[in-house]
Amino acid sequence: MGFNEKSIPAIFHNRAAKYRYEPFLRYKKDGSYKEMSWTEAQKRVRALGLGMVSLGIKPGDMVAIFAENSWEWIIADLAIMSIGAVDVPIYATNSGEEAAYILNDSKAKALFVSDRDHLDRILPLRSRLKDLRNIITFDELESGEKFITSLDKLLDVGDNAKDEDGSTFEKMIESIDPEGIATLIYTSGTTGPPKGVMLTHNNFVSNVTQCYATHPMIGHSDSSLLILPLSHSFGRTVGLYLMIHIGALINLAESFSTVLQNLKETRPTLIASVPRLFEKAYSGILSQVDSSPQFRKKIFSWSAEVASRAVDYKVHNKKMPTLLDMQYNMADRLVFSKIRSAMGLDRIKVAINGGGPLSVDIDRFFNGIGIPLHNGYGLTETTPVTNTNTFKVFEFGSVGPAVPDTMIKIAEDGEILVKGPQVMKGYYNQPEATKSVFTEDGWFMTGDIGFIDEKACLHITDRKKDIIITAGGKNISPQNIENALLADQYIEQAVVIGEGKKFVSALVVPNFADLKEYAKKRGLSFTTDEELVKKPEIIEFYDERIKSIMKDFARVEQIRKFTLLAKEFTQQAGELTPTLKLKRKVINEKYADVIDSMYKE
């Protein structure tokens, strides 16, 4: 007899009973992929859950996970929720101080860490962590401390736990309250200290079933590559829980930097990622074409032009004119199928982009070459998915229609408002902050600006707090301009500046791999990246490219000045959030001198 599917643990244990010795997940260790079956995963979840009970963890207690993606992360997550406790994910890239803030704010009783590095970030702050009683390490680490134990030891304790009638664990799953908190996800805090978003079991189950309803062609025969951090609601809901729901095989990417390699190794049918992956893949393709012989460039250029004419027929499920159909099939044989194979996307059914806007040019390119790429939208506070393009309703430049049982409306000031079963319970211990993001009649205020078109597709025009108001009082959307810049092969990152200024400027990070090739071909000598970006020929090269990109923008949106930076914006430097969004305030402060120099008469 199965469980009533009112929680993610109930869904997981039902699927494990159904698929048993089939592979549940694959992870890379010592250079090759290892498999774990549904039954093996279920045994570990059960043992770990009972092991935590032996430590005194009770339903409602907070248990944090401070680690990068791994099979251990997934087992810990499912075990915590199975016993009715609440998991509190902490980004693996967070500092000890950031982790300590979350541990104290959530009053976490126990903490899972992956390795010595994460343990060493926490131990010096131990005296400040009043509620923390136990630390469990994924790696077997030498430690004389009684409060530190390894995952293996705790699994042994759980395996040997007294369970009179063999159903203690099952009763815990059955007694999960759907409206109880399943997780506390701390927002990455682009403004102010992070807030704990309370997501319930029902939030997760609702959002998973909503996502499945938008793409019902996915199922047990699929395999996915899990790319996004599990600490993030998009990675968790779409990358993990949706895959558990449909019984798909989950492959774990080693890290974001190895994704392009991991795609080739696993050849998934499903992926979900943030724009950075698609931007990098796109510029990689253009870069390869650039270094190809002339006849190959011509074939690619012809094929890309065919794809551009064919793509609207493809995404709107319309029959192509006969000649275009023949040309497309030839381009597919000569070029597109080879690109898909080279990327490991020859079996792809659908790729989902979320967590930020993707340039329409890149979106059209991938859909045109036979990689169905669907933009979605949501926030941590909405578990996260509220909208997505589908195979039935698709509009370039939009994030598609609302998922089932979700209402979207636009407030008078253009802000997007949401109602649905995936909307959070509120911010943990912050009633005032919770009240401030809901209208009096219960709509969640997203902080994003947008409009809904005649197909009911939502278009995001900007983040409310990101809108730039120039000295002349003009409202400008930096994301639209940045997206256009990022579609350029020679641009890796871009930040648009202009708040309170007379005109719009930009900080631009070149794609150095391609720029160095360009410089060598032109016979330009340089020893460092700093030297390269200061060369007049390079500045002129970018000036021409940026002017060309800007030609379709309104006069007030034109980038009048720009500065090339020699270093990429990184998370480590505090310039990007863990989901690779720009921290504009930090960048504005850090590069204040550079920005000021662009506005000196």
FENFENZI-V307545 format. One record per helix or strand of 3 or more residues. SS is the DSSP state (@ for helix, = for strand). FROM is the first residue (numbers start at 0). TO is the last residue. Records with the same first field share a line. If there is no record, write none. Layout:
SS=FROM-TO  FROM-TO
This chain:
@=7-18  37-53  70-81  95-105  115-122  125-127  150-158  167-173  200-213  232-245  255-265  274-289  293-314  321-342  359-367  379-381  430-435  463-465  477-485  511-520  528-533  535-549  554-556  583-589  591-597
==22-28  31-36  61-65  85-89  109-112  133-136  147-149  180-185  195-199  222-225  248-251  269-272  349-352  372-378  383-387  405-409  414-419  443-451  457-462  490-496  503-509  558-564
